[in-house]
């Protein structure tokens, strides 16, 4: 694609050689001579030192940048759009591969794609234009919605529901048993996990994430929610709409997360806690009580993030403060001994 063509595709203004050919998009620190990149802040200009990118997306023309430029309102977003233009989405042929297994009683829409080594259990349904990659398992009476894409190794347990346009990346597990046991004498006796999981429209779930079925009732992932890799969501959790859950988050059973909340990487939540609508939980935080709507918490245990920042900043002064206190105690002891004498 030429510079002028790319600028038109993203709604930008080309500045430079309109005939310059561009073959892809890369980060500023790794861009090659035939690739475009973006700079949404002048502080990132040093990353382009010694490089000759074919185009740079910028907010305003930068005369100090000796490279063709495309002026756009949002350089990062324009780069994302451009990347999609260079790499076409895969096209899947509809139909069931003869090496797949579709059990009697299952219903697969004729426009769906079921690839080799995929399995569809008895009574399951696969909706229009859905894609089941190799080694996908769809359990009995489960349902896969229209335009859903299940990448290799995804497991969807019996009676679970995947709605429209859901994307599950490699080795996602939906509908395994939750950790439900009761102590009787010297044994842990399993509580049967007979509920299901419902994943609503437009959810994306990252690789190796596990979502447990409910003990009874449903574990729910709300519409538009995006879940990163390596996340654990326990049984009976109710996740709202448009929630962002980052890598290595762990949610215990029966946690409720309000719409538009954000849980940053490696944070954890104890059972039966409510995370409020629009709230933010900082990375590596341990949440042990309800978080109000719109709050921002951090730390272990989690608390108001400003209080946590002040306490964390004060910690570096703790050794000095302890030594000062020890000196004061010693001085008080000396004075008391002198008074007694």
C-alpha positions in Angstrom: 0.0 0.0 0.0 1.3 3.5 -0.9 1.5 6.4 1.6 -1.4 8.2 0.0 -3.6 5.1 0.0 -2.8 4.3 3.6 -3.6 7.9 4.6 -7.0 7.7 2.9 -7.7 4.3 4.5 -7.3 5.8 8.0 -8.8 9.2 7.3 -5.5 11.0 7.6 -3.4 13.6 5.7 -0.2 12.3 4.0 2.9 14.4 4.3 5.8 13.2 2.2 6.4 10.9 -0.7 2.9 9.8 -1.7 4.3 6.9 -3.7 6.3 5.5 -0.8 5.3 1.8 -0.4 4.4 0.4 3.0 4.1 -3.3 3.7 3.1 -3.5 7.4 3.0 -1.8 10.8 5.4 -2.2 13.7 6.4 -0.5 17.0 8.6 2.5 16.8 11.6 0.7 18.3 11.4 -2.2 15.9 10.1 -0.6 12.7 11.8 -1.5 9.4 12.2 0.6 6.2 9.0 -0.8 4.6 6.8 -0.5 7.7 4.7 2.2 9.3 4.7 3.1 13.0 3.2 5.7 15.3 4.3 8.5 17.7 1.6 9.8 19.9 4.0 11.7 22.2 7.2 13.5 21.2 9.1 11.7 24.0 9.0 8.6 21.9 10.9 10.2 19.0 14.3 8.8 20.2 13.0 5.3 19.5 13.2 6.2 15.8 16.9 7.1 16.0 18.8 5.4 13.2 15.6 4.0 11.6 13.9 4.9 8.3 10.2 4.1 8.6 8.1 4.2 5.5 5.4 6.3 7.4 4.8 7.6 10.9 1.3 8.3 12.2 1.4 11.6 14.2 -1.1 14.1 15.7 0.6 17.1 14.1 3.3 17.3 11.5 6.8 17.0 13.1 9.4 18.8 10.9 12.2 17.4 13.0 11.1 13.9 12.0 12.8 13.1 8.6 10.3 10.5 7.5 6.9 10.4 5.6 4.1 11.2 8.0 0.3 10.7 8.2 -1.4 13.3 10.4 -4.4 11.8 12.2 -6.3 12.6 15.4 -5.3 9.4 17.2 -2.0 7.9 15.9 -2.2 4.7 17.9 -5.7 3.9 16.8 -4.8 4.7 13.2 -1.8 2.3 13.4 -4.2 -0.4 14.7 -6.6 0.2 11.8 -3.7 0.2 9.3 -2.4 -3.1 10.7 -5.8 -4.7 10.1 -5.6 -3.5 6.5 -2.3 -5.3 5.9 -3.3 -8.6 7.5 -6.6 -9.9 6.2 -8.9 -11.9 8.6 -8.9 -15.6 7.9 -11.7 -17.0 5.8 -13.2 -20.3 7.0 -15.0 -22.7 4.7 -18.4 -23.7 6.1 -19.1 -27.3 6.9 -18.1 -30.2 9.1 -14.7 -31.7 8.4 -15.0 -35.5 8.0 -12.4 -36.0 10.7 -14.5 -34.1 13.3 -17.1 -35.8 15.5 -20.6 -34.6 15.8 -22.7 -36.8 18.0 -26.3 -37.7 17.1 -28.8 -35.1 18.2 -26.3 -32.2 17.9 -27.3 -29.4 15.5 -24.7 -27.6 13.5 -25.8 -24.7 11.3 -24.8 -25.2 7.7 -22.8 -22.0 7.7 -20.7 -22.9 10.7 -17.2 -24.4 10.4 -16.2 -27.5 12.4 -12.6 -28.3 11.7 -10.8 -31.6 12.0 -10.6 -33.3 15.4 -13.3 -31.0 16.9 -16.0 -32.7 19.0 -19.6 -31.6 19.3 -21.6 -33.5 22.0 -25.1 -34.9 21.8 -27.8 -32.2 22.0 -25.3 -29.4 21.5 -25.9 -26.6 19.0 -23.5 -24.6 16.9 -24.9 -21.3 15.5 -24.5 -19.6 12.1 -21.0 -18.8 11.0 -19.5 -20.1 14.3 -15.9 -21.5 14.0 -14.7 -24.5 15.9 -10.9 -25.0 15.4 -9.1 -28.4 15.8 -9.3 -30.0 19.2 -12.3 -27.9 20.4 -14.6 -29.8 22.7 -18.3 -28.8 23.0 -20.0 -30.8 25.6 -23.5 -32.3 25.6 -26.3 -29.7 25.4 -23.9 -26.8 25.2 -24.6 -24.0 22.8 -22.2 -21.9 20.6 -23.7 -18.7 19.3 -23.5 -17.0 15.9 -20.1 -15.9 14.7 -18.4 -17.2 17.8 -14.8 -18.3 17.3 -13.3 -21.1 19.4 -9.5 -21.5 18.9 -7.6 -24.7 19.2 -8.0 -26.6 22.5 -11.0 -24.7 23.8 -13.2 -26.8 26.1 -16.9 -25.9 26.7 -18.6 -28.1 29.3 -22.0 -29.6 29.2 -25.0 -27.2 29.2 -22.8 -24.1 29.0 -23.8 -21.2 26.8 -21.5 -19.2 24.5 -23.4 -16.3 22.9 -22.8 -14.4 19.7 -19.4 -13.1 18.6 -17.6 -14.6 21.5 -13.8 -15.3 20.9 -12.1 -17.9 23.1 -8.4 -18.2 22.6 -6.2 -21.3 22.9 -7.0 -23.8 25.7 -9.7 -21.8 27.4 -11.7 -24.0 29.8 -15.4 -23.1 30.3 -17.5 -25.2 32.6 -15.0 -27.2 34.7 -16.1 -27.9 38.3 -15.6 -25.3 40.9 -13.7 -25.9 44.1 -16.6 -27.1 46.2 -15.9 -29.4 49.1 -17.2 -29.8 52.6 -15.1 -31.2 55.5 -16.7 -34.3 57.1 -14.5 -36.0 59.6 -11.1 -36.4 58.1 -12.3 -36.2 54.5 -13.1 -33.5 52.0 -16.4 -34.5 50.4 -17.1 -33.0 47.0 -20.2 -30.8 46.5 -21.7 -31.7 43.1 -21.2 -28.8 40.7 -24.4 -29.0 38.5 -24.8 -25.4 37.3 -23.5 -23.9 34.0 -21.6 -21.0 32.6 -23.2 -18.3 30.3 -20.8 -16.1 28.3 -22.8 -13.2 26.8 -22.3 -11.4 23.5 -19.0 -9.9 22.3 -16.8 -11.3 25.1 -13.2 -12.2 24.4 -11.4 -14.7 26.6 -7.6 -15.1 26.6 -5.6 -18.2 26.4 -5.5 -20.7 29.3 -8.2 -18.9 31.2 -10.6 -21.1 33.3 -14.2 -20.2 34.1 -15.9 -22.7 36.5 -19.4 -23.8 36.3 -21.8 -22.8 39.1 -22.5 -25.1 41.9 -26.1 -24.5 40.9 -27.5 -21.7 38.8 -25.1 -19.9 36.5 -21.6 -18.3 36.4 -22.1 -15.3 34.1 -19.7 -13.3 32.0 -21.4 -10.1 30.9 -21.6 -8.7 27.3 -18.6 -6.9 26.0 -16.3 -8.1 28.8 -12.6 -8.7 27.9 -10.6 -11.3 29.8 -6.8 -11.7 29.5 -4.7 -14.9 29.5 -4.3 -17.0 32.7 -7.3 -15.8 34.6 -9.3 -17.9 37.1 -13.0 -17.2 37.6 -14.6 -19.3 40.3 -18.0 -20.9 40.5 -21.1 -18.6 40.7 -19.2 -15.4 39.8 -21.4 -12.8 38.2 -19.3 -10.5 35.9 -20.9 -7.4 34.6 -20.8 -5.8 31.1 -17.6 -4.3 29.6 -15.4 -5.4 32.5 -11.6 -5.6 31.9 -9.9 -8.5 33.6 -6.1 -8.6 33.2 -3.7 -11.6 33.3 -3.4 -13.8 36.4 -6.5 -12.3 38.2 -8.1 -14.8 40.5 -11.8 -14.5 41.5 -13.0 -16.8 44.2 -16.5 -18.3 44.2 -19.6 -16.0 44.2 -17.8 -12.8 43.5 -19.8 -10.1 41.8 -18.2 -7.5 39.5 -20.1 -4.5 38.4 -20.3 -3.1 34.8 -17.2 -1.3 33.5 -14.9 -2.3 36.4 -11.2 -3.0 35.8 -9.2 -5.7 37.6 -5.5 -5.2 37.0 -2.9 -8.0 36.7 -2.5 -10.6 39.5 -5.1 -9.1 41.7 -7.3 -11.5 43.8 -10.7 -11.4 45.4 -12.0 -13.5 48.3 -15.4 -15.2 48.1 -18.8 -13.4 48.1 -17.2 -9.9 47.6 -18.8 -7.2 45.4 -16.6 -5.1 43.1 -18.5 -2.0 42.3 -19.5 -0.6 39.0 -16.7 1.4 37.3 -14.2 0.6 40.1 -10.5 -0.2 39.6 -8.5 -2.8 41.4 -4.8 -2.2 41.2 -2.2 -4.9 40.2 -1.4 -7.5 42.8 -4.1 -6.3 45.2 -5.9 -8.5 47.6 -9.6 -7.6 47.9 -11.2 -8.9 51.1 -14.3 -6.6 51.4 -16.7 -4.9 49.0 -15.4 -2.1 46.8 -17.8 0.8 46.3 -18.9 2.0 42.8 -16.3 4.1 41.1 -13.6 3.5 43.8 -9.9 2.8 43.1 -8.2 0.4 45.4 -4.7 -1.1 45.7 -2.5 -3.0 48.1 -2.7 -6.1 50.3 -5.2 -5.9 51.8 -6.7 -3.5 49.2 -7.6 0.0 50.4 -8.1 3.4 48.8 -5.3 3.7 46.4 -4.2 7.2 47.6 -3.9 5.9 51.2 -2.0 2.9 49.9 0.4 5.1 48.0 1.1 7.3 51.0 1.7 4.2 53.2 4.0 2.7 50.6 6.0 5.9 50.3 6.3 6.1 54.1 7.7 2.5 54.3 11.1 3.5 53.0 11.4 5.8 56.1 10.5 3.0 58.5 14.1 1.8 59.4 15.2 5.4 60.1 12.1 6.0 62.2 12.7 2.8 64.2 16.3 3.9 64.9 15.2 7.3 65.9 12.6 5.8 68.3 15.2 3.5 69.8 17.5 6.5 70.4 14.6 8.4 72.1 13.8 5.3 74.3 17.4 5.1 75.3 17.6 8.8 76.1 14.3 8.6 78.2 15.7 5.6 80.1 18.9 7.5 80.8 17.0 10.5 82.1 14.7 8.4 84.3 17.8 6.7 85.8 19.4 10.1 86.4 16.2 11.4 88.1 16.1 8.3 90.4 19.7 8.9 91.4 
